[in-house]
Amino acid sequence: MRARDVRAILFCAVTTLILLIGSYVLLQSALISLALAAGWLAWLLTRPRMQRVIRRLRGEPDWNGYFRND
């Protein structure tokens, strides 16, 4: 796994936790906090970079040569 993949996964996890905790503190509603986090993850996980990270984690080859490690 590449360092940039680890950073992308950490960004996803940390920002989701910050959003969950922050929205719960501000809004005092677990359901709204979960809905906001789900929306954030739905948006974030559909970004091209995260799609590439997920593909690499599944073991699918990346044939397009984008972000090559030479």
Biopython code that builds the backbone (N, CA, C, O; Angstrom):
import numpy as np
from Bio.PDB.StructureBuilder import StructureBuilder

atoms = [
    (1, "MET", "N", (0.854, -1.176, 0.000)),
    (1, "MET", "CA", (0.000, 0.000, 0.000)),
    (1, "MET", "C", (0.896, 1.234, 0.000)),
    (1, "MET", "O", (1.888, 1.305, 0.726)),
    (2, "ARG", "N", (0.529, 2.183, -0.817)),
    (2, "ARG", "CA", (1.330, 3.397, -0.924)),
    (2, "ARG", "C", (1.027, 4.354, 0.225)),
    (2, "ARG", "O", (-0.034, 4.307, 0.847)),
    (3, "ALA", "N", (2.006, 5.225, 0.478)),
    (3, "ALA", "CA", (1.826, 6.221, 1.545)),
    (3, "ALA", "C", (0.664, 7.148, 1.229)),
    (3, "ALA", "O", (-0.068, 7.553, 2.132)),
    (4, "ARG", "N", (0.489, 7.486, -0.029)),
    (4, "ARG", "CA", (-0.628, 8.379, -0.378)),
    (4, "ARG", "C", (-1.979, 7.695, -0.188)),
    (4, "ARG", "O", (-2.978, 8.362, 0.082)),
    (5, "ASP", "N", (-2.017, 6.362, -0.328)),
    (5, "ASP", "CA", (-3.257, 5.641, -0.046)),
    (5, "ASP", "C", (-3.574, 5.674, 1.445)),
    (5, "ASP", "O", (-4.726, 5.845, 1.841)),
    (6, "VAL", "N", (-2.549, 5.509, 2.256)),
    (6, "VAL", "CA", (-2.737, 5.570, 3.710)),
    (6, "VAL", "C", (-3.230, 6.952, 4.115)),
    (6, "VAL", "O", (-4.136, 7.074, 4.941)),
    (7, "ARG", "N", (-2.636, 7.995, 3.535)),
    (7, "ARG", "CA", (-3.077, 9.364, 3.853)),
    (7, "ARG", "C", (-4.520, 9.588, 3.418)),
    (7, "ARG", "O", (-5.281, 10.247, 4.126)),
    (8, "ALA", "N", (-4.906, 9.054, 2.272)),
    (8, "ALA", "CA", (-6.282, 9.220, 1.795)),
    (8, "ALA", "C", (-7.272, 8.513, 2.726)),
    (8, "ALA", "O", (-8.341, 9.047, 3.022)),
    (9, "ILE", "N", (-6.915, 7.319, 3.180)),
    (9, "ILE", "CA", (-7.789, 6.579, 4.090)),
    (9, "ILE", "C", (-7.866, 7.283, 5.445)),
    (9, "ILE", "O", (-8.944, 7.386, 6.032)),
    (10, "LEU", "N", (-6.733, 7.762, 5.938)),
    (10, "LEU", "CA", (-6.735, 8.505, 7.206)),
    (10, "LEU", "C", (-7.550, 9.785, 7.092)),
    (10, "LEU", "O", (-8.281, 10.133, 8.020)),
    (11, "PHE", "N", (-7.438, 10.488, 5.975)),
    (11, "PHE", "CA", (-8.237, 11.704, 5.769)),
    (11, "PHE", "C", (-9.721, 11.369, 5.833)),
    (11, "PHE", "O", (-10.498, 12.075, 6.476)),
    (12, "CYS", "N", (-10.105, 10.302, 5.171)),
    (12, "CYS", "CA", (-11.502, 9.889, 5.165)),
    (12, "CYS", "C", (-11.982, 9.571, 6.580)),
    (12, "CYS", "O", (-13.052, 10.025, 6.987)),
    (13, "ALA", "N", (-11.208, 8.803, 7.324)),
    (13, "ALA", "CA", (-11.607, 8.404, 8.672)),
    (13, "ALA", "C", (-11.626, 9.590, 9.632)),
    (13, "ALA", "O", (-12.579, 9.751, 10.395)),
    (14, "VAL", "N", (-10.592, 10.417, 9.603)),
    (14, "VAL", "CA", (-10.497, 11.535, 10.543)),
    (14, "VAL", "C", (-11.566, 12.585, 10.275)),
    (14, "VAL", "O", (-12.203, 13.070, 11.210)),
    (15, "THR", "N", (-11.768, 12.938, 9.022)),
    (15, "THR", "CA", (-12.786, 13.957, 8.731)),
    (15, "THR", "C", (-14.185, 13.455, 9.058)),
    (15, "THR", "O", (-15.040, 14.237, 9.474)),
    (16, "THR", "N", (-14.428, 12.168, 8.875)),
    (16, "THR", "CA", (-15.739, 11.618, 9.220)),
    (16, "THR", "C", (-15.962, 11.669, 10.730)),
    (16, "THR", "O", (-17.043, 12.038, 11.188)),
    (17, "LEU", "N", (-14.950, 11.303, 11.493)),
    (17, "LEU", "CA", (-15.085, 11.380, 12.955)),
    (17, "LEU", "C", (-15.264, 12.813, 13.435)),
    (17, "LEU", "O", (-16.079, 13.073, 14.320)),
    (18, "ILE", "N", (-14.510, 13.742, 12.859)),
    (18, "ILE", "CA", (-14.660, 15.153, 13.231)),
    (18, "ILE", "C", (-16.065, 15.638, 12.910)),
    (18, "ILE", "O", (-16.683, 16.341, 13.709)),
    (19, "LEU", "N", (-16.569, 15.262, 11.737)),
    (19, "LEU", "CA", (-17.929, 15.659, 11.355)),
    (19, "LEU", "C", (-18.961, 15.056, 12.298)),
    (19, "LEU", "O", (-19.886, 15.748, 12.726)),
    (20, "LEU", "N", (-18.815, 13.782, 12.624)),
    (20, "LEU", "CA", (-19.759, 13.139, 13.544)),
    (20, "LEU", "C", (-19.766, 13.812, 14.910)),
    (20, "LEU", "O", (-20.822, 14.166, 15.434)),
    (21, "ILE", "N", (-18.592, 13.983, 15.473)),
    (21, "ILE", "CA", (-18.495, 14.566, 16.813)),
    (21, "ILE", "C", (-18.934, 16.030, 16.802)),
    (21, "ILE", "O", (-19.699, 16.462, 17.664)),
    (22, "GLY", "N", (-18.452, 16.776, 15.835)),
    (22, "GLY", "CA", (-18.797, 18.197, 15.759)),
    (22, "GLY", "C", (-20.275, 18.439, 15.546)),
    (22, "GLY", "O", (-20.866, 19.302, 16.194)),
    (23, "SER", "N", (-20.883, 17.677, 14.634)),
    (23, "SER", "CA", (-22.303, 17.880, 14.390)),
    (23, "SER", "C", (-23.147, 17.408, 15.571)),
    (23, "SER", "O", (-24.200, 17.985, 15.847)),
    (24, "TYR", "N", (-22.696, 16.364, 16.272)),
    (24, "TYR", "CA", (-23.447, 15.937, 17.448)),
    (24, "TYR", "C", (-23.373, 16.981, 18.558)),
    (24, "TYR", "O", (-24.367, 17.236, 19.239)),
    (25, "VAL", "N", (-22.212, 17.579, 18.741)),
    (25, "VAL", "CA", (-22.064, 18.614, 19.768)),
    (25, "VAL", "C", (-22.916, 19.832, 19.420)),
    (25, "VAL", "O", (-23.563, 20.412, 20.292)),
    (26, "LEU", "N", (-22.916, 20.217, 18.147)),
    (26, "LEU", "CA", (-23.678, 21.406, 17.745)),
    (26, "LEU", "C", (-25.186, 21.162, 17.670)),
    (26, "LEU", "O", (-25.973, 22.014, 18.082)),
    (27, "LEU", "N", (-25.588, 20.016, 17.152)),
    (27, "LEU", "CA", (-27.003, 19.787, 16.890)),
    (27, "LEU", "C", (-27.697, 18.912, 17.929)),
    (27, "LEU", "O", (-28.927, 18.890, 17.979)),
    (28, "GLN", "N", (-26.947, 18.190, 18.758)),
    (28, "GLN", "CA", (-27.494, 17.321, 19.792)),
    (28, "GLN", "C", (-28.464, 16.278, 19.229)),
    (28, "GLN", "O", (-29.471, 15.952, 19.856)),
    (29, "SER", "N", (-28.148, 15.766, 18.048)),
    (29, "SER", "CA", (-28.986, 14.744, 17.432)),
    (29, "SER", "C", (-28.106, 13.712, 16.754)),
    (29, "SER", "O", (-27.370, 14.016, 15.815)),
    (30, "ALA", "N", (-28.197, 12.488, 17.246)),
    (30, "ALA", "CA", (-27.384, 11.412, 16.671)),
    (30, "ALA", "C", (-27.837, 11.084, 15.252)),
    (30, "ALA", "O", (-27.010, 10.778, 14.393)),
    (31, "LEU", "N", (-29.129, 11.145, 15.002)),
    (31, "LEU", "CA", (-29.652, 10.798, 13.686)),
    (31, "LEU", "C", (-29.188, 11.797, 12.618)),
    (31, "LEU", "O", (-28.793, 11.397, 11.523)),
    (32, "ILE", "N", (-29.235, 13.068, 12.931)),
    (32, "ILE", "CA", (-28.775, 14.084, 11.990)),
    (32, "ILE", "C", (-27.268, 13.969, 11.780)),
    (32, "ILE", "O", (-26.782, 14.136, 10.661)),
    (33, "SER", "N", (-26.533, 13.687, 12.843)),
    (33, "SER", "CA", (-25.089, 13.513, 12.725)),
    (33, "SER", "C", (-24.744, 12.333, 11.823)),
    (33, "SER", "O", (-23.842, 12.425, 10.990)),
    (34, "LEU", "N", (-25.455, 11.236, 11.987)),
    (34, "LEU", "CA", (-25.222, 10.075, 11.130)),
    (34, "LEU", "C", (-25.593, 10.360, 9.685)),
    (34, "LEU", "O", (-24.912, 9.900, 8.768)),
    (35, "ALA", "N", (-26.666, 11.115, 9.471)),
    (35, "ALA", "CA", (-27.071, 11.463, 8.116)),
    (35, "ALA", "C", (-26.027, 12.362, 7.444)),
    (35, "ALA", "O", (-25.709, 12.182, 6.269)),
    (36, "LEU", "N", (-25.500, 13.328, 8.198)),
    (36, "LEU", "CA", (-24.447, 14.187, 7.648)),
    (36, "LEU", "C", (-23.193, 13.389, 7.320)),
    (36, "LEU", "O", (-22.572, 13.599, 6.278)),
    (37, "ALA", "N", (-22.822, 12.477, 8.205)),
    (37, "ALA", "CA", (-21.640, 11.646, 7.960)),
    (37, "ALA", "C", (-21.854, 10.730, 6.757)),
    (37, "ALA", "O", (-20.935, 10.518, 5.966)),
    (38, "ALA", "N", (-23.045, 10.194, 6.621)),
    (38, "ALA", "CA", (-23.342, 9.341, 5.466)),
    (38, "ALA", "C", (-23.267, 10.133, 4.171)),
    (38, "ALA", "O", (-22.748, 9.642, 3.169)),
    (39, "GLY", "N", (-23.781, 11.351, 4.190)),
    (39, "GLY", "CA", (-23.685, 12.211, 3.012)),
    (39, "GLY", "C", (-22.250, 12.551, 2.678)),
    (39, "GLY", "O", (-21.858, 12.540, 1.511)),
    (40, "TRP", "N", (-21.466, 12.854, 3.696)),
    (40, "TRP", "CA", (-20.044, 13.155, 3.492)),
    (40, "TRP", "C", (-19.325, 11.956, 2.894)),
    (40, "TRP", "O", (-18.572, 12.100, 1.930)),
    (41, "LEU", "N", (-19.551, 10.775, 3.456)),
    (41, "LEU", "CA", (-18.891, 9.578, 2.942)),
    (41, "LEU", "C", (-19.361, 9.233, 1.535)),
    (41, "LEU", "O", (-18.564, 8.795, 0.705)),
    (42, "ALA", "N", (-20.649, 9.428, 1.258)),
    (42, "ALA", "CA", (-21.150, 9.170, -0.091)),
    (42, "ALA", "C", (-20.469, 10.083, -1.100)),
    (42, "ALA", "O", (-20.131, 9.653, -2.202)),
    (43, "TRP", "N", (-20.270, 11.331, -0.727)),
    (43, "TRP", "CA", (-19.586, 12.262, -1.635)),
    (43, "TRP", "C", (-18.101, 11.926, -1.739)),
    (43, "TRP", "O", (-17.555, 11.871, -2.841)),
    (44, "LEU", "N", (-17.446, 11.702, -0.606)),
    (44, "LEU", "CA", (-16.002, 11.491, -0.584)),
    (44, "LEU", "C", (-15.595, 10.195, -1.279)),
    (44, "LEU", "O", (-14.615, 10.171, -2.023)),
    (45, "LEU", "N", (-16.334, 9.130, -1.041)),
    (45, "LEU", "CA", (-15.961, 7.839, -1.610)),
    (45, "LEU", "C", (-16.252, 7.729, -3.101)),
    (45, "LEU", "O", (-15.844, 6.755, -3.733)),
    (46, "THR", "N", (-16.942, 8.695, -3.669)),
    (46, "THR", "CA", (-17.176, 8.676, -5.113)),
    (46, "THR", "C", (-16.184, 9.556, -5.867)),
    (46, "THR", "O", (-16.252, 9.648, -7.092)),
    (47, "ARG", "N", (-15.277, 10.195, -5.162)),
    (47, "ARG", "CA", (-14.237, 11.000, -5.823)),
    (47, "ARG", "C", (-13.267, 10.061, -6.538)),
    (47, "ARG", "O", (-13.018, 8.954, -6.062)),
    (48, "PRO", "N", (-12.718, 10.492, -7.676)),
    (48, "PRO", "CA", (-11.810, 9.622, -8.442)),
    (48, "PRO", "C", (-10.614, 9.112, -7.650)),
    (48, "PRO", "O", (-10.212, 7.960, -7.815)),
    (49, "ARG", "N", (-10.047, 9.943, -6.802)),
    (49, "ARG", "CA", (-8.894, 9.489, -6.020)),
    (49, "ARG", "C", (-9.266, 8.351, -5.085)),
    (49, "ARG", "O", (-8.539, 7.361, -4.998)),
    (50, "MET", "N", (-10.383, 8.475, -4.388)),
    (50, "MET", "CA", (-10.799, 7.416, -3.488)),
    (50, "MET", "C", (-11.206, 6.162, -4.261)),
    (50, "MET", "O", (-11.011, 5.050, -3.772)),
    (51, "GLN", "N", (-11.763, 6.323, -5.449)),
    (51, "GLN", "CA", (-12.086, 5.167, -6.278)),
    (51, "GLN", "C", (-10.827, 4.393, -6.640)),
    (51, "GLN", "O", (-10.828, 3.162, -6.632)),
    (52, "ARG", "N", (-9.737, 5.122, -6.962)),
    (52, "ARG", "CA", (-8.469, 4.457, -7.269)),
    (52, "ARG", "C", (-7.913, 3.741, -6.048)),
    (52, "ARG", "O", (-7.403, 2.626, -6.157)),
    (53, "VAL", "N", (-8.011, 4.385, -4.877)),
    (53, "VAL", "CA", (-7.526, 3.754, -3.639)),
    (53, "VAL", "C", (-8.305, 2.471, -3.382)),
    (53, "VAL", "O", (-7.707, 1.443, -3.066)),
    (54, "ILE", "N", (-9.603, 2.510, -3.509)),
    (54, "ILE", "CA", (-10.439, 1.332, -3.266)),
    (54, "ILE", "C", (-10.099, 0.228, -4.259)),
    (54, "ILE", "O", (-10.017, -0.940, -3.879)),
    (55, "ARG", "N", (-9.901, 0.584, -5.532)),
    (55, "ARG", "CA", (-9.521, -0.419, -6.531)),
    (55, "ARG", "C", (-8.192, -1.077, -6.183)),
    (55, "ARG", "O", (-8.049, -2.295, -6.299)),
    (56, "ARG", "N", (-7.212, -0.266, -5.752)),
    (56, "ARG", "CA", (-5.914, -0.834, -5.388)),
    (56, "ARG", "C", (-6.030, -1.731, -4.156)),
    (56, "ARG", "O", (-5.345, -2.750, -4.077)),
    (57, "LEU", "N", (-6.876, -1.375, -3.203)),
    (57, "LEU", "CA", (-7.065, -2.217, -2.025)),
    (57, "LEU", "C", (-7.693, -3.566, -2.390)),
    (57, "LEU", "O", (-7.400, -4.585, -1.765)),
    (58, "ARG", "N", (-8.558, -3.559, -3.406)),
    (58, "ARG", "CA", (-9.163, -4.812, -3.860)),
    (58, "ARG", "C", (-8.213, -5.630, -4.719)),
    (58, "ARG", "O", (-8.474, -6.802, -4.989)),
    (59, "GLY", "N", (-7.113, -5.025, -5.151)),
    (59, "GLY", "CA", (-6.142, -5.756, -5.943)),
    (59, "GLY", "C", (-6.309, -5.621, -7.444)),
    (59, "GLY", "O", (-5.626, -6.307, -8.205)),
    (60, "GLU", "N", (-7.199, -4.755, -7.880)),
    (60, "GLU", "CA", (-7.387, -4.558, -9.310)),
    (60, "GLU", "C", (-6.234, -3.724, -9.865)),
    (60, "GLU", "O", (-5.829, -2.740, -9.246)),
    (61, "PRO", "N", (-5.711, -4.103, -11.012)),
    (61, "PRO", "CA", (-4.600, -3.325, -11.581)),
    (61, "PRO", "C", (-5.067, -1.967, -12.084)),
    (61, "PRO", "O", (-6.197, -1.809, -12.544)),
    (62, "ASP", "N", (-4.178, -0.999, -11.986)),
    (62, "ASP", "CA", (-4.464, 0.356, -12.460)),
    (62, "ASP", "C", (-3.722, 0.537, -13.774)),
    (62, "ASP", "O", (-2.535, 0.862, -13.771)),
    (63, "TRP", "N", (-4.402, 0.331, -14.897)),
    (63, "TRP", "CA", (-3.759, 0.319, -16.211)),
    (63, "TRP", "C", (-3.573, 1.699, -16.811)),
    (63, "TRP", "O", (-2.890, 1.824, -17.827)),
    (64, "ASN", "N", (-4.152, 2.744, -16.228)),
    (64, "ASN", "CA", (-4.100, 4.049, -16.873)),
    (64, "ASN", "C", (-2.783, 4.785, -16.637)),
    (64, "ASN", "O", (-2.537, 5.790, -17.305)),
    (65, "GLY", "N", (-1.932, 4.338, -15.727)),
    (65, "GLY", "CA", (-0.629, 4.947, -15.501)),
    (65, "GLY", "C", (-0.679, 6.237, -14.693)),
    (65, "GLY", "O", (0.345, 6.903, -14.536)),
    (66, "TYR", "N", (-1.841, 6.599, -14.182)),
    (66, "TYR", "CA", (-1.987, 7.806, -13.397)),
    (66, "TYR", "C", (-1.384, 7.581, -12.024)),
    (66, "TYR", "O", (-1.656, 6.552, -11.405)),
    (67, "PHE", "N", (-0.578, 8.500, -11.526)),
    (67, "PHE", "CA", (0.113, 8.382, -10.241)),
    (67, "PHE", "C", (0.999, 7.143, -10.203)),
    (67, "PHE", "O", (0.928, 6.353, -9.261)),
    (68, "ARG", "N", (1.820, 6.974, -11.211)),
    (68, "ARG", "CA", (2.718, 5.818, -11.256)),
    (68, "ARG", "C", (3.841, 5.969, -10.241)),
    (68, "ARG", "O", (4.320, 7.075, -9.992)),
    (69, "ASN", "N", (4.250, 4.865, -9.665)),
    (69, "ASN", "CA", (5.406, 4.818, -8.772)),
    (69, "ASN", "C", (6.592, 4.326, -9.576)),
    (69, "ASN", "O", (6.751, 3.119, -9.757)),
    (70, "ASP", "N", (7.426, 5.227, -10.059)),
    (70, "ASP", "CA", (8.620, 4.830, -10.824)),
    (70, "ASP", "C", (9.860, 4.971, -10.000)),
    (70, "ASP", "O", (10.956, 4.683, -10.481)),
]
sb = StructureBuilder()
sb.init_structure("model")
sb.init_model(0)
sb.init_chain("A")
sb.init_seg("    ")
for serial, (resi, resn, name, xyz) in enumerate(atoms, 1):
    if name == "N":
        sb.init_residue(resn, " ", resi, " ")
    sb.init_atom(name, np.array(xyz, "f"), 0.0, 1.0, " ", f" {name:<3s}", serial, name[0])
structure = sb.get_structure()
